[in-house]
């Protein structure tokens, strides 16, 4: 359990935003859940928007670290991404991609949320590119972009179906792309 007010706010916001949505969670609820007072909240964040941005930056770091670890645990290589996603989607707390969800809730494509989501997706493509290049595929950048489409599609479909099966189906398509 985080001890400092800023960390408690970030953890409460990350948990609540992912489970219920950014728009559904107000500042009062964040304060009550985190146990942080209003004055302390505004010492750390200019408002809810700056908290959302901080949560997304933190989520990016944590999720990518999880993905790298899960890919390694599944034997490494580009196809292990889909094994990791299937495992994640089988978790009862799975609610899809925090970045896709945040973009869906945000009206402006010029917002900080869109910028942070775009940066996150670019870093994921970079990770995929690295895995595919390390596996010796000459068209690694093109394949990384195609894998990213499969990843996002598998995540959204897994959210709808409430199972990791879409990631397992996406893995089969990825195998064809690598052949």
C-alpha positions in Angstrom: 0.0 0.0 0.0 1.5 3.4 -1.0 2.2 5.6 1.9 2.6 9.1 0.5 -0.5 11.1 -0.5 0.6 11.4 -4.2 1.2 7.7 -4.6 -2.1 6.9 -2.8 -4.0 9.2 -5.2 -2.2 7.7 -8.3 -3.0 4.2 -7.2 -6.6 4.9 -6.3 -7.1 6.8 -9.6 -5.4 4.1 -11.7 -7.6 1.3 -10.1 -10.8 3.3 -10.3 -10.3 4.7 -13.8 -9.5 1.3 -15.2 -12.4 -0.5 -13.5 -15.1 2.2 -13.9 -13.8 4.8 -16.4 -12.3 8.2 -16.1 -15.6 10.2 -16.5 -17.4 8.0 -14.0 -15.0 8.7 -11.2 -15.1 12.1 -9.6 -12.6 13.9 -7.4 -14.7 13.2 -4.2 -14.6 9.5 -4.9 -10.8 9.7 -5.5 -10.3 11.5 -2.2 -12.5 9.1 -0.3 -10.8 6.0 -1.8 -7.3 7.3 -1.4 -7.8 8.8 2.0 -6.2 12.0 0.8 -7.6 15.4 1.7 -8.6 18.0 -0.9 -5.8 20.4 -0.1 -3.2 17.6 -0.5 -4.8 16.6 -3.8 -4.4 20.1 -5.2 -0.8 20.3 -3.8 0.1 17.4 -6.1 -2.2 17.9 -9.1 -3.7 21.0 -10.7 -7.0 19.1 -11.1 -8.4 15.9 -12.4 -7.0 16.3 -15.9 -3.4 16.5 -14.5 -4.1 13.4 -12.4 -5.4 11.6 -15.4 -2.2 12.4 -17.3 0.0 11.3 -14.4 -2.0 8.0 -14.2 -1.6 7.3 -17.9 2.2 8.0 -17.7 2.4 5.6 -14.8 0.2 3.0 -16.4 2.4 3.1 -19.5 5.5 2.3 -17.5 3.8 -0.4 -15.5 2.0 -2.1 -18.4 5.1 -2.2 -20.6 7.2 -3.6 -17.8 4.5 -6.2 -17.2 4.4 -7.0 -21.0 8.2 -7.4 -21.2 8.2 -9.7 -18.1 5.3 -11.7 -19.4 6.8 -12.1 -22.8 10.0 -13.4 -21.2 8.0 -15.8 -19.0 6.3 -17.2 -22.1 9.6 -18.0 -23.7 10.3 -14.6 -25.4 9.9 -13.9 -29.1 7.2 -12.1 -30.9 4.5 -14.7 -30.6 4.8 -14.7 -26.8 3.2 -11.3 -26.8 -0.1 -13.0 -27.6 0.4 -15.6 -24.9 0.9 -12.8 -22.4 -2.2 -10.9 -23.6 -4.3 -14.1 -23.4 -3.1 -14.6 -19.8 -3.9 -11.0 -18.9 -7.3 -11.1 -20.6 -8.2 -14.2 -18.6 -7.7 -12.3 -15.4 -11.2 -11.4 -13.8 -10.1 -7.8 -13.4 -9.3 -7.3 -17.1 -11.1 -4.3 -18.6 -9.2 -3.9 -21.9 -6.5 -1.3 -22.7 -6.5 1.7 -20.4 -5.3 3.8 -23.3 -8.0 2.8 -25.7 -10.6 3.2 -23.0 -9.3 6.7 -22.1 -9.3 7.8 -25.8 -12.9 6.5 -26.1 -13.9 8.7 -23.2 -12.1 11.8 -24.5 -13.8 14.1 -27.0 -10.7 15.8 -28.4 -8.1 14.1 -30.5 -5.8 17.1 -29.5 -6.0 16.3 -25.8 -3.2 15.2 -23.5 -5.0 11.8 -23.2 -4.7 11.2 -27.0 -1.1 12.4 -27.0 -0.2 10.0 -24.1 -2.1 7.1 -25.7 -0.3 7.7 -29.0 3.0 7.7 -27.2 2.1 4.5 -25.4 1.1 2.8 -28.6 4.3 4.0 -30.3 6.4 2.5 -27.5 4.5 -0.8 -27.8 5.1 -0.9 -31.6 8.8 -0.2 -30.8 8.8 -3.2 -28.4 7.2 -5.4 -31.0 9.6 -4.2 -33.6 12.5 -5.1 -31.4 11.1 -8.6 -30.7 10.5 -9.2 -34.4 13.9 -7.9 -35.5 15.6 -10.0 -32.8 13.8 -13.0 -34.3 15.5 -12.3 -37.6 12.6 -11.0 -39.7 13.8 -8.4 -42.4 10.4 -6.7 -42.6 10.3 -6.1 -38.8 8.9 -2.6 -38.8 6.0 -3.5 -41.2 5.3 -6.7 -39.1 5.4 -4.7 -35.9 2.7 -2.4 -37.2 0.6 -5.4 -38.2 1.2 -7.0 -34.8 0.0 -3.8 -33.2 -3.3 -4.0 -35.0 -3.6 -7.6 -33.9 -2.8 -6.7 -30.3 -5.3 -3.9 -30.1 -8.0 -6.0 -31.9 -7.3 -8.9 -29.5 -7.6 -6.6 -26.5 -10.8 -5.0 -27.5 -12.4 -8.4 -28.5 -11.2 -10.0 -25.3 -12.9 -7.2 -23.4 -16.1 -7.9 -25.2 -15.9 -11.7 -24.9 -14.4 -11.7 -21.4 -11.8 -14.3 -22.2 -8.2 -14.5 -23.5 -9.3 -16.5 -26.6 -9.1 -13.5 -29.0 -5.4 -13.2 -28.2 -4.9 -16.9 -28.9 -6.7 -16.4 -32.2 -4.6 -13.4 -33.0 -1.5 -15.5 -32.3 -2.5 -17.8 -35.1 -2.7 -14.9 -37.5 0.6 -13.6 -36.3 2.2 -17.0 -37.0 1.0 -16.7 -40.6 2.5 -13.2 -40.9 5.9 -14.5 -39.7 5.8 -17.5 -42.1 
